[in-house]
């Protein structure tokens, strides 16, 4: 869970108005590819919360799960919500789900390559969705707005 811990740490820093100056130690840099450590995480977090929020372009968690179903990767996405082990996906599989244009837009916002953006999102989404659905099912009304999600992430930080 090192990547998720780093995401939650970046969320905490953003919510607390602090800036992380140093690159995290350990394997995070390798896991993030070209995203550049904590700064990349801070830039990726609003994009991910937008993807999962009800007011986002993908229709919230339910819409995102439906995109995975349509791409033939529904079982992987269900594993993130369920109580079992999370199935991994690749950056290429995530590109298949979201579309090359969406990943390209994200890469552009982050200032990284298409592959780095897709790979980083593919590593982040399973653990984050798992933590946001602790009871093994997606909430009927979705995860809420982007602001609600940031509040949920803050709650997860307090539980660490």
ABEGO torsion letter per residue (X at the ends): XAAAAAAAAAAAAAAAGBBBABBBBEAAAAAAEAAGEAAAAAAAAAAAAAAABAABAAGEAAAAAAAAAAAGAAAAAAAAABABBBBBBBAAAAAAAAEAAAAAAAAAAAGBBAAAAAAAAAAAAAAAAAAABAAGBBBAAEAEBAAAAAAAAAAAAAAX
